[in-house]
C-alpha cells in the first residue's frame, strides 16, 4: 500500500472523537475484515494470515498463481530471458529467482497446517467471535497438498538436461555478484533441491507444527472434520514412498532408476525425521509421546513395505534403488531397536543421589565402574 488503510482511518476516528459516548459504537466495528491486524510477534504464531508476502484475499489462490508464473518463467529462461550476447550465467540467476518464488509460496502455505486464526475480540463484541478459531480442515489439507506437490516431486523443479547444461556462472565482481567468484561453475543440483525438500519436511513435521495439529483436535467438536496427526503423517508418508507401491514396471537401470536421485534424497530425509521423532526424547511438550508413538508405527509400517518391495522387485531394481532400500531397511531396524533400548533404560541413566551426613553425593560414576 502507498497510503493509509482502513485500520488507520478507524484508529484516527477513535483517537479524535471528542464525544466519549460515541466510542463504544466505533469499537463495535472490530470484527470487520478490513480492520484486522497482527503485530510483528504474531508472525511467528499459529495464525497463517499473520505472515509477510501472502498477498491476496486467498493466500492459496495467490500461491497457485505464483507457481503458474514460475512454470512460465522457467519455460522462457533459455529462449527469451537470456538474450543474444548475454552470458549463460543469466539462466542460472533466472532459475534461482524462480526457485525463490517457489520456496516462498511453499513456506507461506505450510503455515496453514495446524494453524488457528487469532482475534482480539472481547466479550460482548458483535458476532460473538471466538478469539481462537482453528483453520478449516479443507484449507489445511489443501495447504498440505500444495507443499507436497511443489517440493516432493521431480517435475515440480522443472530441471532438464537442456537447462542444467546452460546454468553456468561468471567470475566477475560487477552487478553485485561478488559471490560468483567462489561459486562452483556447475550448479549443485542435489544439494539445492534437497535443501528445499528438507525445509518443506521441517515445516510439516517439526514438533511445533505437530503439537498444534494435535492440540487442534481438542479445539474442534468430535463430530466435526479436522486434520489429525495420524492423517498428516500418513499423507506425507504416502507421498514420499509412492515408488514402493508402483515398483518396476519393467527392468530398471541406473540411467532409468526405479527411484530417482532426488526422490532418494527426499526419502532418506523423511526417514531421518521419523527416526528423530522416535529416538530423541523431548520434555518440552506433552504431545511428544503420541507423536513419538505414531512415528514409530509409521516406521514399522514402512519397514514392512520396504521388505515387500525388495522381495517383489529386487531382481528388476537398478543398483541405486536396491542399495538405497536395503540401507534404509537396516536403518529402521537399528533405530527401532535403539529407541526401545534408550527409552527403556532412560530411568537408570540419571544420577543416583544419596544423602550422606546431610550432603548430596553423586554416585553415578561409581555405579558405572
Helices and strands as residue ranges (DSSP letters): H 6-16, G 20-22, H 23-27, G 28-31, G 33-35, G 40-44, H 59-76, I 77-81, H 89-110, E 116-118, G 126-128, E 132-134, H 137-151, G 154-157, H 161-164, G 178-182, H 189-205, H 207-219, H 229-240, H 242-246, H 261-279, H 288-313, H 319-349, E 353-356, E 359-362, H 364-368
